[in-house]
Amino acid sequence: MPKVVVVGSLNMDLIVRAPRRPATGETVMGDDFRILPGGKGLNQAVAAARQGAATAMIGRVGDDDFGRRFLAFLDSEGIDRSGVRTTPDCATGVGIVTLAGGDNAIIVAPGANMRLTPDEAANLPLAAGDVCVGQFEVPLAATEAAFRRARDAGAVTILNAAPAQALPGALLEVVDILVVNEIELATLSGAPISQSSGAAEITAAARGLLRGDRLVIATLGARGAMAVSREGLHEVTGHVVPVIDTTGAGDCFVGAFAAALAGGCDRLSALARANAAASLSVQRPGAAPAMPTAAELHEGLSRTH
Ligand code: RIB
């Protein structure tokens, strides 16, 4: 069965919940603090593995307690970590997450993530039908090397262009499926897209990023997602659920989507599964620990049909 290979970041998330965020120079008392595994790459790998996909992670951790905790966590999730190297004299990446008013704001200190080299990504054990997933929290050169290798092997490449930054043309060239939120779509397209943009504006901006058979997916939080390809537009509406923590919801979408493709789903069924999986993840605290299992997704989907 095809596998999912995630080339990406591992950040230990230091999460504080507070009634509101402080203004510059102000101190606000929070009411809950947790340390949980995260990082966009790791979250996506966990989301894929919990959906039953054979999953491998390629990345770097530091030679410290957080790094060792990640290695044990990857083992406990059944994720192949032979491509995760421990980097001496370097801290494991961390995400400083503030939760306020049902939403999150994050600062990442990438540490070891930025030591990933193109060489480590250039020889991935990929085969036709596998799915290779990347994001922007490791060096772009490593992601590009992985995607070139994936293309040579006949694997599908999915780029989650997060966090938002300009995308070099050479990397975009080797992307089969591009997943962006509103901010990332605005950054890549140059269009003034925001959370209040309508379907027509989002579709027009996404169309500008199409090449050949590429699929561009805009994830729109509670509004659901829109997928644009040369065949046209396909929309999935968001599920109305009680939200506990939105951290990693986009990562859940990407990982579940990749797992569905690896499992043989077509792109539109994968979209529906990913949308439903993300709506389950926001109902639990944390990023990686909140990813739903295949059984939970099955139950969630049967409740909504
Ligand atoms: O997408 C959520 C993730 O972004 C967090 O887990 C944090 O570590 C940052 O990478």
Residues whose N, C-alpha, C, O or C-beta is under 5 A from the ligand:
A	BS01	RIB	N11 D13 G38 G39 K40 G95 T247 G248 D251 A287
